[in-house]
């Protein structure tokens, strides 16, 4: 009886593993992408370095565009951003990594943000 239960349990584990092993795509998570950017694009990187990083991974991106945001004192300040997105699909959900790279007036990277955005079923 114990052997039958053990075999049944192993069968359940194998079945669950097969069913759920494909749920996560090979695309990086937001945390993994943040670590990759930190390792390969230090602050001060040029616009061309950021573009090359994204292009080498087939990640679609914009060119640098003006953007307005609020500073710590809630004053409107102009910044320059490049946006990028990487779409991927889990077995049941569509997601995308949305990245924003902020540049100074000399096209040097000053900060970035990466978010995981669910885009629907």
PDB file as gemmi writes it, atoms N, CA and C in Angstrom:
CRYST1    1.000    1.000    1.000  90.00  90.00  90.00 P 1                      
ATOM      1  N   UNK A   1       0.823  -1.207   0.000  1.00  0.00           N  
ATOM      2  CA  UNK A   1       0.000   0.000   0.000  1.00  0.00           C  
ATOM      3  C   UNK A   1       0.860   1.261   0.000  1.00  0.00           C  
ATOM      4  N   UNK A   2       1.943   1.241   0.817  1.00  0.00           N  
ATOM      5  CA  UNK A   2       2.828   2.409   0.854  1.00  0.00           C  
ATOM      6  C   UNK A   2       3.472   2.639  -0.506  1.00  0.00           C  
ATOM      7  N   UNK A   3       3.827   1.556  -1.166  1.00  0.00           N  
ATOM      8  CA  UNK A   3       4.464   1.677  -2.474  1.00  0.00           C  
ATOM      9  C   UNK A   3       3.492   2.287  -3.486  1.00  0.00           C  
ATOM     10  N   UNK A   4       2.252   1.896  -3.438  1.00  0.00           N  
ATOM     11  CA  UNK A   4       1.244   2.440  -4.348  1.00  0.00           C  
ATOM     12  C   UNK A   4       1.058   3.938  -4.106  1.00  0.00           C  
ATOM     13  N   UNK A   5       1.038   4.354  -2.848  1.00  0.00           N  
ATOM     14  CA  UNK A   5       0.895   5.776  -2.506  1.00  0.00           C  
ATOM     15  C   UNK A   5       2.114   6.556  -2.985  1.00  0.00           C  
ATOM     16  N   UNK A   6       3.291   5.986  -2.785  1.00  0.00           N  
ATOM     17  CA  UNK A   6       4.527   6.644  -3.231  1.00  0.00           C  
ATOM     18  C   UNK A   6       4.537   6.822  -4.741  1.00  0.00           C  
ATOM     19  N   UNK A   7       4.176   5.778  -5.467  1.00  0.00           N  
ATOM     20  CA  UNK A   7       4.144   5.853  -6.926  1.00  0.00           C  
ATOM     21  C   UNK A   7       3.097   6.857  -7.383  1.00  0.00           C  
ATOM     22  N   UNK A   8       1.932   6.855  -6.757  1.00  0.00           N  
ATOM     23  CA  UNK A   8       0.879   7.806  -7.088  1.00  0.00           C  
ATOM     24  C   UNK A   8       1.354   9.239  -6.825  1.00  0.00           C  
ATOM     25  N   UNK A   9       2.017   9.472  -5.701  1.00  0.00           N  
ATOM     26  CA  UNK A   9       2.524  10.799  -5.357  1.00  0.00           C  
ATOM     27  C   UNK A   9       3.559  11.278  -6.364  1.00  0.00           C  
ATOM     28  N   UNK A  10       4.478  10.394  -6.725  1.00  0.00           N  
ATOM     29  CA  UNK A  10       5.481  10.750  -7.726  1.00  0.00           C  
ATOM     30  C   UNK A  10       4.819  11.071  -9.062  1.00  0.00           C  
ATOM     31  N   UNK A  11       3.788  10.317  -9.404  1.00  0.00           N  
ATOM     32  CA  UNK A  11       3.048  10.581 -10.639  1.00  0.00           C  
ATOM     33  C   UNK A  11       2.414  11.957 -10.628  1.00  0.00           C  
ATOM     34  N   UNK A  12       1.857  12.354  -9.481  1.00  0.00           N  
ATOM     35  CA  UNK A  12       1.260  13.685  -9.359  1.00  0.00           C  
ATOM     36  C   UNK A  12       2.318  14.781  -9.512  1.00  0.00           C  
ATOM     37  N   UNK A  13       3.458  14.575  -8.890  1.00  0.00           N  
ATOM     38  CA  UNK A  13       4.537  15.567  -8.975  1.00  0.00           C  
ATOM     39  C   UNK A  13       5.008  15.712 -10.416  1.00  0.00           C  
ATOM     40  N   UNK A  14       5.233  14.605 -11.091  1.00  0.00           N  
ATOM     41  CA  UNK A  14       5.677  14.645 -12.488  1.00  0.00           C  
ATOM     42  C   UNK A  14       4.626  15.320 -13.363  1.00  0.00           C  
ATOM     43  N   UNK A  15       3.362  14.971 -13.183  1.00  0.00           N  
ATOM     44  CA  UNK A  15       2.284  15.572 -13.967  1.00  0.00           C  
ATOM     45  C   UNK A  15       2.219  17.076 -13.740  1.00  0.00           C  
ATOM     46  N   UNK A  16       2.276  17.511 -12.486  1.00  0.00           N  
ATOM     47  CA  UNK A  16       2.244  18.945 -12.182  1.00  0.00           C  
ATOM     48  C   UNK A  16       3.435  19.655 -12.810  1.00  0.00           C  
ATOM     49  N   UNK A  17       4.593  19.037 -12.751  1.00  0.00           N  
ATOM     50  CA  UNK A  17       5.789  19.631 -13.333  1.00  0.00           C  
ATOM     51  C   UNK A  17       5.632  19.799 -14.841  1.00  0.00           C  
ATOM     52  N   UNK A  18       5.101  18.808 -15.509  1.00  0.00           N  
ATOM     53  CA  UNK A  18       4.894  18.876 -16.953  1.00  0.00           C  
ATOM     54  C   UNK A  18       3.869  19.955 -17.292  1.00  0.00           C  
ATOM     55  N   UNK A  19       2.791  20.019 -16.547  1.00  0.00           N  
ATOM     56  CA  UNK A  19       1.743  20.999 -16.821  1.00  0.00           C  
ATOM     57  C   UNK A  19       2.210  22.425 -16.616  1.00  0.00           C  
ATOM     58  N   UNK A  20       3.014  22.680 -15.608  1.00  0.00           N  
ATOM     59  CA  UNK A  20       3.373  24.041 -15.253  1.00  0.00           C  
ATOM     60  C   UNK A  20       4.776  24.451 -15.668  1.00  0.00           C  
ATOM     61  N   UNK A  21       5.547  23.552 -16.234  1.00  0.00           N  
ATOM     62  CA  UNK A  21       6.922  23.898 -16.603  1.00  0.00           C  
ATOM     63  C   UNK A  21       6.979  24.940 -17.701  1.00  0.00           C  
ATOM     64  N   UNK A  22       5.990  25.005 -18.546  1.00  0.00           N  
ATOM     65  CA  UNK A  22       6.004  25.984 -19.635  1.00  0.00           C  
ATOM     66  C   UNK A  22       5.300  27.273 -19.298  1.00  0.00           C  
ATOM     67  N   UNK A  23       4.909  27.469 -18.068  1.00  0.00           N  
ATOM     68  CA  UNK A  23       4.150  28.667 -17.720  1.00  0.00           C  
ATOM     69  C   UNK A  23       4.983  29.928 -17.783  1.00  0.00           C  
ATOM     70  N   UNK A  24       6.257  29.833 -17.550  1.00  0.00           N  
ATOM     71  CA  UNK A  24       7.101  31.014 -17.562  1.00  0.00           C  
ATOM     72  C   UNK A  24       7.909  31.012 -18.843  1.00  0.00           C  
ATOM     73  N   UNK A  25       7.894  32.126 -19.519  1.00  0.00           N  
ATOM     74  CA  UNK A  25       8.659  32.212 -20.753  1.00  0.00           C  
ATOM     75  C   UNK A  25      10.134  32.366 -20.435  1.00  0.00           C  
ATOM     76  N   UNK A  26      10.939  32.327 -21.478  1.00  0.00           N  
ATOM     77  CA  UNK A  26      12.377  32.472 -21.307  1.00  0.00           C  
ATOM     78  C   UNK A  26      12.774  33.934 -21.160  1.00  0.00           C  
ATOM     79  N   UNK A  27      11.843  34.835 -21.290  1.00  0.00           N  
ATOM     80  CA  UNK A  27      12.146  36.261 -21.175  1.00  0.00           C  
ATOM     81  C   UNK A  27      12.461  36.611 -19.718  1.00  0.00           C  
ATOM     82  N   UNK A  28      13.313  37.609 -19.513  1.00  0.00           N  
ATOM     83  CA  UNK A  28      13.695  37.969 -18.147  1.00  0.00           C  
ATOM     84  C   UNK A  28      12.558  38.653 -17.390  1.00  0.00           C  
ATOM     85  N   UNK A  29      12.571  38.503 -16.086  1.00  0.00           N  
ATOM     86  CA  UNK A  29      11.627  39.219 -15.237  1.00  0.00           C  
ATOM     87  C   UNK A  29      12.118  40.660 -15.088  1.00  0.00           C  
ATOM     88  N   UNK A  30      11.300  41.514 -14.487  1.00  0.00           N  
ATOM     89  CA  UNK A  30      11.709  42.901 -14.257  1.00  0.00           C  
ATOM     90  C   UNK A  30      12.956  42.953 -13.380  1.00  0.00           C  
ATOM     91  N   UNK A  31      13.016  42.139 -12.339  1.00  0.00           N  
ATOM     92  CA  UNK A  31      14.198  42.120 -11.470  1.00  0.00           C  
ATOM     93  C   UNK A  31      15.441  41.657 -12.225  1.00  0.00           C  
ATOM     94  N   UNK A  32      15.289  40.629 -13.039  1.00  0.00           N  
ATOM     95  CA  UNK A  32      16.422  40.140 -13.823  1.00  0.00           C  
ATOM     96  C   UNK A  32      16.906  41.197 -14.811  1.00  0.00           C  
ATOM     97  N   UNK A  33      15.964  41.917 -15.431  1.00  0.00           N  
ATOM     98  CA  UNK A  33      16.346  42.959 -16.385  1.00  0.00           C  
ATOM     99  C   UNK A  33      17.034  44.125 -15.662  1.00  0.00           C  
ATOM    100  N   UNK A  34      16.551  44.492 -14.474  1.00  0.00           N  
ATOM    101  CA  UNK A  34      17.215  45.551 -13.695  1.00  0.00           C  
ATOM    102  C   UNK A  34      18.670  45.177 -13.403  1.00  0.00           C  
ATOM    103  N   UNK A  35      18.894  43.925 -13.009  1.00  0.00           N  
ATOM    104  CA  UNK A  35      20.251  43.457 -12.712  1.00  0.00           C  
ATOM    105  C   UNK A  35      21.121  43.463 -13.971  1.00  0.00           C  
ATOM    106  N   UNK A  36      20.547  43.072 -15.086  1.00  0.00           N  
ATOM    107  CA  UNK A  36      21.282  43.060 -16.346  1.00  0.00           C  
ATOM    108  C   UNK A  36      21.661  44.481 -16.764  1.00  0.00           C  
ATOM    109  N   UNK A  37      20.727  45.404 -16.640  1.00  0.00           N  
ATOM    110  CA  UNK A  37      21.004  46.803 -16.980  1.00  0.00           C  
ATOM    111  C   UNK A  37      22.075  47.357 -16.049  1.00  0.00           C  
ATOM    112  N   UNK A  38      21.940  47.101 -14.755  1.00  0.00           N  
ATOM    113  CA  UNK A  38      22.925  47.604 -13.787  1.00  0.00           C  
ATOM    114  C   UNK A  38      24.328  47.089 -14.102  1.00  0.00           C  
ATOM    115  N   UNK A  39      24.412  45.839 -14.540  1.00  0.00           N  
ATOM    116  CA  UNK A  39      25.719  45.243 -14.830  1.00  0.00           C  
ATOM    117  C   UNK A  39      26.308  45.744 -16.147  1.00  0.00           C  
ATOM    118  N   UNK A  40      25.447  46.035 -17.131  1.00  0.00           N  
ATOM    119  CA  UNK A  40      25.957  46.343 -18.464  1.00  0.00           C  
ATOM    120  C   UNK A  40      25.788  47.790 -18.909  1.00  0.00           C  
ATOM    121  N   UNK A  41      24.938  48.540 -18.199  1.00  0.00           N  
ATOM    122  CA  UNK A  41      24.724  49.943 -18.552  1.00  0.00           C  
ATOM    123  C   UNK A  41      24.855  50.829 -17.309  1.00  0.00           C  
ATOM    124  N   UNK A  42      26.067  51.086 -16.861  1.00  0.00           N  
ATOM    125  CA  UNK A  42      26.216  51.936 -15.687  1.00  0.00           C  
ATOM    126  C   UNK A  42      25.713  53.353 -15.973  1.00  0.00           C  
ATOM    127  N   UNK A  43      25.336  54.062 -14.936  1.00  0.00           N  
ATOM    128  CA  UNK A  43      24.929  55.453 -15.113  1.00  0.00           C  
ATOM    129  C   UNK A  43      26.068  56.186 -15.807  1.00  0.00           C  
ATOM    130  N   UNK A  44      25.705  57.050 -16.740  1.00  0.00           N  
ATOM    131  CA  UNK A  44      26.710  57.732 -17.546  1.00  0.00           C  
ATOM    132  C   UNK A  44      26.881  57.096 -18.913  1.00  0.00           C  
ATOM    133  N   UNK A  45      26.249  55.929 -19.136  1.00  0.00           N  
ATOM    134  CA  UNK A  45      26.317  55.291 -20.456  1.00  0.00           C  
ATOM    135  C   UNK A  45      25.688  56.220 -21.489  1.00  0.00           C  
ATOM    136  N   UNK A  46      26.153  56.114 -22.718  1.00  0.00           N  
ATOM    137  CA  UNK A  46      25.633  56.977 -23.776  1.00  0.00           C  
ATOM    138  C   UNK A  46      24.327  56.430 -24.345  1.00  0.00           C  
ATOM    139  N   UNK A  47      23.656  57.298 -25.064  1.00  0.00           N  
ATOM    140  CA  UNK A  47      22.426  56.893 -25.760  1.00  0.00           C  
ATOM    141  C   UNK A  47      22.724  55.734 -26.712  1.00  0.00           C  
ATOM    142  N   UNK A  48      23.854  55.795 -27.415  1.00  0.00           N  
ATOM    143  CA  UNK A  48      24.206  54.727 -28.355  1.00  0.00           C  
ATOM    144  C   UNK A  48      24.457  53.404 -27.640  1.00  0.00           C  
ATOM    145  N   UNK A  49      25.048  53.443 -26.456  1.00  0.00           N  
ATOM    146  CA  UNK A  49      25.271  52.209 -25.684  1.00  0.00           C  
ATOM    147  C   UNK A  49      23.938  51.598 -25.245  1.00  0.00           C  
ATOM    148  N   UNK A  50      23.019  52.445 -24.807  1.00  0.00           N  
ATOM    149  CA  UNK A  50      21.691  51.956 -24.397  1.00  0.00           C  
ATOM    150  C   UNK A  50      20.970  51.359 -25.606  1.00  0.00           C  
ATOM    151  N   UNK A  51      21.000  52.053 -26.727  1.00  0.00           N  
ATOM    152  CA  UNK A  51      20.355  51.549 -27.948  1.00  0.00           C  
ATOM    153  C   UNK A  51      20.965  50.209 -28.375  1.00  0.00           C  
ATOM    154  N   UNK A  52      22.293  50.115 -28.332  1.00  0.00           N  
ATOM    155  CA  UNK A  52      22.967  48.865 -28.721  1.00  0.00           C  
ATOM    156  C   UNK A  52      22.592  47.722 -27.785  1.00  0.00           C  
ATOM    157  N   UNK A  53      22.503  48.008 -26.486  1.00  0.00           N  
ATOM    158  CA  UNK A  53      22.091  47.007 -25.491  1.00  0.00           C  
ATOM    159  C   UNK A  53      20.698  46.477 -25.833  1.00  0.00           C  
ATOM    160  N   UNK A  54      19.769  47.382 -26.116  1.00  0.00           N  
ATOM    161  CA  UNK A  54      18.391  46.986 -26.430  1.00  0.00           C  
ATOM    162  C   UNK A  54      18.325  46.268 -27.781  1.00  0.00           C  
ATOM    163  N   UNK A  55      19.000  46.806 -28.777  1.00  0.00           N  
ATOM    164  CA  UNK A  55      18.980  46.192 -30.108  1.00  0.00           C  
ATOM    165  C   UNK A  55      19.554  44.775 -30.082  1.00  0.00           C  
ATOM    166  N   UNK A  56      20.607  44.563 -29.290  1.00  0.00           N  
ATOM    167  CA  UNK A  56      21.232  43.237 -29.240  1.00  0.00           C  
ATOM    168  C   UNK A  56      20.306  42.185 -28.647  1.00  0.00           C  
ATOM    169  N   UNK A  57      19.272  42.628 -27.955  1.00  0.00           N  
ATOM    170  CA  UNK A  57      18.292  41.720 -27.358  1.00  0.00           C  
ATOM    171  C   UNK A  57      16.949  41.774 -28.084  1.00  0.00           C  
ATOM    172  N   UNK A  58      16.942  42.421 -29.234  1.00  0.00           N  
ATOM    173  CA  UNK A  58      15.720  42.591 -30.051  1.00  0.00           C  
ATOM    174  C   UNK A  58      14.584  43.212 -29.244  1.00  0.00           C  
ATOM    175  N   UNK A  59      14.922  44.214 -28.444  1.00  0.00           N  
ATOM    176  CA  UNK A  59      13.926  44.933 -27.639  1.00  0.00           C  
ATOM    177  C   UNK A  59      13.596  46.230 -28.358  1.00  0.00           C  
ATOM    178  N   UNK A  60      12.327  46.408 -28.707  1.00  0.00           N  
ATOM    179  CA  UNK A  60      11.921  47.627 -29.414  1.00  0.00           C  
ATOM    180  C   UNK A  60      12.034  48.823 -28.467  1.00  0.00           C  
ATOM    181  N   UNK A  61      12.438  49.962 -29.038  1.00  0.00           N  
ATOM    182  CA  UNK A  61      12.613  51.163 -28.217  1.00  0.00           C  
ATOM    183  C   UNK A  61      12.423  52.410 -29.058  1.00  0.00           C  
ATOM    184  N   UNK A  62      12.188  53.502 -28.369  1.00  0.00           N  
ATOM    185  CA  UNK A  62      12.047  54.794 -29.022  1.00  0.00           C  
ATOM    186  C   UNK A  62      13.419  55.455 -29.107  1.00  0.00           C  
ATOM    187  N   UNK A  63      13.433  56.603 -29.721  1.00  0.00           N  
ATOM    188  CA  UNK A  63      14.605  57.461 -29.654  1.00  0.00           C  
ATOM    189  C   UNK A  63      14.420  58.331 -28.408  1.00  0.00           C  
ATOM    190  N   UNK A  64      15.376  59.168 -28.088  1.00  0.00           N  
ATOM    191  CA  UNK A  64      15.222  60.066 -26.937  1.00  0.00           C  
ATOM    192  C   UNK A  64      14.164  61.107 -27.279  1.00  0.00           C  
ATOM    193  N   UNK A  65      13.243  61.305 -26.345  1.00  0.00           N  
ATOM    194  CA  UNK A  65      12.152  62.260 -26.524  1.00  0.00           C  
ATOM    195  C   UNK A  65      12.033  63.134 -25.284  1.00  0.00           C  
ATOM    196  N   UNK A  66      11.577  64.377 -25.439  1.00  0.00           N  
ATOM    197  CA  UNK A  66      11.354  65.216 -24.253  1.00  0.00           C  
ATOM    198  C   UNK A  66      10.186  64.677 -23.433  1.00  0.00           C  
ATOM    199  N   UNK A  67      10.277  64.847 -22.143  1.00  0.00           N  
ATOM    200  CA  UNK A  67       9.234  64.367 -21.232  1.00  0.00           C  
ATOM    201  C   UNK A  67       9.223  65.288 -20.017  1.00  0.00           C  
ATOM    202  N   UNK A  68       8.045  65.551 -19.483  1.00  0.00           N  
ATOM    203  CA  UNK A  68       7.927  66.417 -18.311  1.00  0.00           C  
ATOM    204  C   UNK A  68       7.524  65.583 -17.106  1.00  0.00           C  
ATOM    205  N   UNK A  69       8.183  65.818 -15.991  1.00  0.00           N  
ATOM    206  CA  UNK A  69       7.846  65.149 -14.740  1.00  0.00           C  
ATOM    207  C   UNK A  69       7.974  66.142 -13.601  1.00  0.00           C  
ATOM    208  N   UNK A  70       7.530  65.735 -12.417  1.00  0.00           N  
ATOM    209  CA  UNK A  70       7.610  66.603 -11.244  1.00  0.00           C  
ATOM    210  C   UNK A  70       8.839  66.231 -10.423  1.00  0.00           C  
ATOM    211  N   UNK A  71       9.539  67.274  -9.944  1.00  0.00           N  
ATOM    212  CA  UNK A  71      10.692  67.012  -9.081  1.00  0.00           C  
ATOM    213  C   UNK A  71      10.233  66.870  -7.630  1.00  0.00           C  
ATOM    214  N   UNK A  72      11.163  66.787  -6.698  1.00  0.00           N  
ATOM    215  CA  UNK A  72      10.840  66.572  -5.280  1.00  0.00           C  
ATOM    216  C   UNK A  72       9.994  67.711  -4.699  1.00  0.00           C  
ATOM    217  N   UNK A  73      10.154  68.914  -5.251  1.00  0.00           N  
ATOM    218  CA  UNK A  73       9.360  70.066  -4.777  1.00  0.00           C  
ATOM    219  C   UNK A  73       8.091  70.255  -5.607  1.00  0.00           C  
ATOM    220  N   UNK A  74       7.747  69.277  -6.402  1.00  0.00           N  
ATOM    221  CA  UNK A  74       6.552  69.261  -7.251  1.00  0.00           C  
ATOM    222  C   UNK A  74       6.566  70.349  -8.322  1.00  0.00           C  
ATOM    223  N   UNK A  75       7.762  70.671  -8.778  1.00  0.00           N  
ATOM    224  CA  UNK A  75       7.893  71.591  -9.902  1.00  0.00           C  
ATOM    225  C   UNK A  75       8.021  70.772 -11.169  1.00  0.00           C  
ATOM    226  N   UNK A  76       7.440  71.285 -12.221  1.00  0.00           N  
ATOM    227  CA  UNK A  76       7.498  70.585 -13.512  1.00  0.00           C  
ATOM    228  C   UNK A  76       8.879  70.812 -14.127  1.00  0.00           C  
ATOM    229  N   UNK A  77       9.557  69.707 -14.416  1.00  0.00           N  
ATOM    230  CA  UNK A  77      10.873  69.799 -15.044  1.00  0.00           C  
ATOM    231  C   UNK A  77      10.894  68.935 -16.301  1.00  0.00           C  
ATOM    232  N   UNK A  78      11.637  69.403 -17.274  1.00  0.00           N  
ATOM    233  CA  UNK A  78      11.763  68.635 -18.505  1.00  0.00           C  
ATOM    234  C   UNK A  78      12.924  67.664 -18.365  1.00  0.00           C  
ATOM    235  N   UNK A  79      12.693  66.463 -18.792  1.00  0.00           N  
ATOM    236  CA  UNK A  79      13.742  65.454 -18.830  1.00  0.00           C  
ATOM    237  C   UNK A  79      13.715  64.840 -20.219  1.00  0.00           C  
ATOM    238  N   UNK A  80      14.623  63.964 -20.490  1.00  0.00           N  
ATOM    239  CA  UNK A  80      14.701  63.311 -21.798  1.00  0.00           C  
ATOM    240  C   UNK A  80      14.678  61.810 -21.565  1.00  0.00           C  
ATOM    241  N   UNK A  81      13.779  61.125 -22.246  1.00  0.00           N  
ATOM    242  CA  UNK A  81      13.628  59.685 -22.008  1.00  0.00           C  
ATOM    243  C   UNK A  81      13.677  58.877 -23.302  1.00  0.00           C  
ATOM    244  N   UNK A  82      14.069  57.625 -23.124  1.00  0.00           N  
ATOM    245  CA  UNK A  82      13.943  56.599 -24.161  1.00  0.00           C  
ATOM    246  C   UNK A  82      13.091  55.508 -23.526  1.00  0.00           C  
ATOM    247  N   UNK A  83      12.059  55.064 -24.204  1.00  0.00           N  
ATOM    248  CA  UNK A  83      11.228  53.991 -23.678  1.00  0.00           C  
ATOM    249  C   UNK A  83      11.493  52.715 -24.485  1.00  0.00           C  
ATOM    250  N   UNK A  84      11.314  51.598 -23.812  1.00  0.00           N  
ATOM    251  CA  UNK A  84      11.509  50.297 -24.455  1.00  0.00           C  
ATOM    252  C   UNK A  84      10.521  49.309 -23.873  1.00  0.00           C  
ATOM    253  N   UNK A  85      10.137  48.344 -24.673  1.00  0.00           N  
ATOM    254  CA  UNK A  85       9.234  47.314 -24.158  1.00  0.00           C  
ATOM    255  C   UNK A  85       9.577  45.962 -24.765  1.00  0.00           C  
ATOM    256  N   UNK A  86       9.373  44.978 -23.948  1.00  0.00           N  
ATOM    257  CA  UNK A  86       9.617  43.588 -24.338  1.00  0.00           C  
ATOM    258  C   UNK A  86       8.349  42.821 -24.005  1.00  0.00           C  
ATOM    259  N   UNK A  87       7.680  42.348 -25.022  1.00  0.00           N  
ATOM    260  CA  UNK A  87       6.432  41.611 -24.808  1.00  0.00           C  
ATOM    261  C   UNK A  87       6.724  40.125 -24.728  1.00  0.00           C  
ATOM    262  N   UNK A  88       6.016  39.477 -23.833  1.00  0.00           N  
ATOM    263  CA  UNK A  88       6.138  38.033 -23.725  1.00  0.00           C  
ATOM    264  C   UNK A  88       4.834  37.488 -23.207  1.00  0.00           C  
ATOM    265  N   UNK A  89       4.700  36.183 -23.299  1.00  0.00           N  
ATOM    266  CA  UNK A  89       3.430  35.560 -22.936  1.00  0.00           C  
ATOM    267  C   UNK A  89       3.679  34.371 -22.038  1.00  0.00           C  
ATOM    268  N   UNK A  90       3.047  34.407 -20.878  1.00  0.00           N  
ATOM    269  CA  UNK A  90       2.979  33.205 -20.065  1.00  0.00           C  
ATOM    270  C   UNK A  90       1.918  32.334 -20.717  1.00  0.00           C  
ATOM    271  N   UNK A  91       1.747  31.142 -20.253  1.00  0.00           N  
ATOM    272  CA  UNK A  91       0.784  30.250 -20.865  1.00  0.00           C  
ATOM    273  C   UNK A  91      -0.612  30.879 -20.915  1.00  0.00           C  
ATOM    274  N   UNK A  92      -1.009  31.589 -19.872  1.00  0.00           N  
ATOM    275  CA  UNK A  92      -2.358  32.155 -19.837  1.00  0.00           C  
ATOM    276  C   UNK A  92      -2.394  33.682 -19.855  1.00  0.00           C  
ATOM    277  N   UNK A  93      -1.292  34.354 -19.560  1.00  0.00           N  
ATOM    278  CA  UNK A  93      -1.292  35.812 -19.452  1.00  0.00           C  
ATOM    279  C   UNK A  93      -0.272  36.443 -20.379  1.00  0.00           C  
ATOM    280  N   UNK A  94      -0.620  37.603 -20.923  1.00  0.00           N  
ATOM    281  CA  UNK A  94       0.332  38.389 -21.693  1.00  0.00           C  
ATOM    282  C   UNK A  94       0.910  39.451 -20.768  1.00  0.00           C  
ATOM    283  N   UNK A  95       2.184  39.701 -20.893  1.00  0.00           N  
ATOM    284  CA  UNK A  95       2.868  40.694 -20.075  1.00  0.00           C  
ATOM    285  C   UNK A  95       3.837  41.461 -20.945  1.00  0.00           C  
ATOM    286  N   UNK A  96       4.360  42.515 -20.365  1.00  0.00           N  
ATOM    287  CA  UNK A  96       5.425  43.216 -21.040  1.00  0.00           C  
ATOM    288  C   UNK A  96       6.312  43.875 -20.004  1.00  0.00           C  
ATOM    289  N   UNK A  97       7.586  43.902 -20.311  1.00  0.00           N  
ATOM    290  CA  UNK A  97       8.512  44.680 -19.506  1.00  0.00           C  
ATOM    291  C   UNK A  97       8.536  46.059 -20.131  1.00  0.00           C  
ATOM    292  N   UNK A  98       8.286  47.063 -19.314  1.00  0.00           N  
ATOM    293  CA  UNK A  98       8.294  48.439 -19.794  1.00  0.00           C  
ATOM    294  C   UNK A  98       9.470  49.139 -19.140  1.00  0.00           C  
ATOM    295  N   UNK A  99      10.350  49.704 -19.944  1.00  0.00           N  
ATOM    296  CA  UNK A  99      11.566  50.326 -19.444  1.00  0.00           C  
ATOM    297  C   UNK A  99      11.606  51.794 -19.842  1.00  0.00           C  
ATOM    298  N   UNK A 100      12.053  52.620 -18.904  1.00  0.00           N  
ATOM    299  CA  UNK A 100      12.233  54.044 -19.173  1.00  0.00           C  
ATOM    300  C   UNK A 100      13.660  54.398 -18.789  1.00  0.00           C  
ATOM    301  N   UNK A 101      14.394  54.961 -19.743  1.00  0.00           N  
ATOM    302  CA  UNK A 101      15.764  55.400 -19.526  1.00  0.00           C  
ATOM    303  C   UNK A 101      15.792  56.920 -19.575  1.00  0.00           C  
ATOM    304  N   UNK A 102      16.272  57.558 -18.521  1.00  0.00           N  
ATOM    305  CA  UNK A 102      16.350  59.018 -18.468  1.00  0.00           C  
ATOM    306  C   UNK A 102      17.776  59.465 -18.808  1.00  0.00           C  
ATOM    307  N   UNK A 103      17.861  60.519 -19.634  1.00  0.00           N  
ATOM    308  CA  UNK A 103      19.149  61.032 -20.087  1.00  0.00           C  
ATOM    309  C   UNK A 103      19.303  62.508 -19.736  1.00  0.00           C  
ATOM    310  N   UNK A 104      20.556  62.937 -19.578  1.00  0.00           N  
ATOM    311  CA  UNK A 104      20.829  64.356 -19.366  1.00  0.00           C  
ATOM    312  C   UNK A 104      20.943  65.049 -20.736  1.00  0.00           C  
ATOM    313  N   UNK A 105      21.323  66.322 -20.714  1.00  0.00           N  
ATOM    314  CA  UNK A 105      21.415  67.097 -21.954  1.00  0.00           C  
ATOM    315  C   UNK A 105      22.543  66.638 -22.875  1.00  0.00           C  
ATOM    316  N   UNK A 106      23.425  65.799 -22.380  1.00  0.00           N  
ATOM    317  CA  UNK A 106      24.544  65.301 -23.178  1.00  0.00           C  
ATOM    318  C   UNK A 106      24.334  63.835 -23.598  1.00  0.00           C  
ATOM    319  N   UNK A 107      23.085  63.391 -23.539  1.00  0.00           N  
ATOM    320  CA  UNK A 107      22.712  62.017 -23.913  1.00  0.00           C  
ATOM    321  C   UNK A 107      23.418  60.961 -23.069  1.00  0.00           C  
ATOM    322  N   UNK A 108      23.570  61.241 -21.790  1.00  0.00           N  
ATOM    323  CA  UNK A 108      24.158  60.289 -20.848  1.00  0.00           C  
ATOM    324  C   UNK A 108      23.052  59.783 -19.915  1.00  0.00           C  
ATOM    325  N   UNK A 109      23.071  58.474 -19.658  1.00  0.00           N  
ATOM    326  CA  UNK A 109      22.069  57.833 -18.802  1.00  0.00           C  
ATOM    327  C   UNK A 109      22.197  58.336 -17.367  1.00  0.00           C  
ATOM    328  N   UNK A 110      21.088  58.842 -16.806  1.00  0.00           N  
ATOM    329  CA  UNK A 110      21.109  59.318 -15.415  1.00  0.00           C  
ATOM    330  C   UNK A 110      20.257  58.453 -14.483  1.00  0.00           C  
ATOM    331  N   UNK A 111      19.269  57.746 -15.043  1.00  0.00           N  
ATOM    332  CA  UNK A 111      18.475  56.801 -14.249  1.00  0.00           C  
ATOM    333  C   UNK A 111      17.628  55.963 -15.193  1.00  0.00           C  
ATOM    334  N   UNK A 112      17.067  54.881 -14.647  1.00  0.00           N  
ATOM    335  CA  UNK A 112      16.208  54.018 -15.443  1.00  0.00           C  
ATOM    336  C   UNK A 112      15.217  53.334 -14.518  1.00  0.00           C  
ATOM    337  N   UNK A 113      14.150  52.836 -15.104  1.00  0.00           N  
ATOM    338  CA  UNK A 113      13.146  52.091 -14.351  1.00  0.00           C  
ATOM    339  C   UNK A 113      12.644  50.955 -15.233  1.00  0.00           C  
ATOM    340  N   UNK A 114      12.356  49.830 -14.608  1.00  0.00           N  
ATOM    341  CA  UNK A 114      11.826  48.655 -15.317  1.00  0.00           C  
ATOM    342  C   UNK A 114      10.590  48.189 -14.579  1.00  0.00           C  
ATOM    343  N   UNK A 115       9.497  48.017 -15.298  1.00  0.00           N  
ATOM    344  CA  UNK A 115       8.249  47.544 -14.688  1.00  0.00           C  
ATOM    345  C   UNK A 115       7.706  46.366 -15.470  1.00  0.00           C  
ATOM    346  N   UNK A 116       7.101  45.447 -14.752  1.00  0.00           N  
ATOM    347  CA  UNK A 116       6.409  44.316 -15.366  1.00  0.00           C  
ATOM    348  C   UNK A 116       4.942  44.691 -15.422  1.00  0.00           C  
ATOM    349  N   UNK A 117       4.396  44.752 -16.624  1.00  0.00           N  
ATOM    350  CA  UNK A 117       3.024  45.196 -16.821  1.00  0.00           C  
ATOM    351  C   UNK A 117       2.208  44.061 -17.415  1.00  0.00           C  
ATOM    352  N   UNK A 118       1.120  43.681 -16.775  1.00  0.00           N  
ATOM    353  CA  UNK A 118       0.220  42.669 -17.327  1.00  0.00           C  
ATOM    354  C   UNK A 118      -0.652  43.343 -18.366  1.00  0.00           C  
ATOM    355  N   UNK A 119      -0.725  42.753 -19.544  1.00  0.00           N  
ATOM    356  CA  UNK A 119      -1.474  43.386 -20.628  1.00  0.00           C  
ATOM    357  C   UNK A 119      -2.733  42.629 -21.023  1.00  0.00           C  
ATOM    358  N   UNK A 120      -3.045  41.547 -20.355  1.00  0.00           N  
ATOM    359  CA  UNK A 120      -4.300  40.852 -20.631  1.00  0.00           C  
ATOM    360  C   UNK A 120      -4.127  39.369 -20.831  1.00  0.00           C  
ATOM    361  N   UNK A 121      -5.250  38.696 -21.038  1.00  0.00           N  
ATOM    362  CA  UNK A 121      -5.206  37.245 -21.243  1.00  0.00           C  
ATOM    363  C   UNK A 121      -4.737  36.873 -22.633  1.00  0.00           C  
TER     364      UNK A 121                                                      
END                                                                             
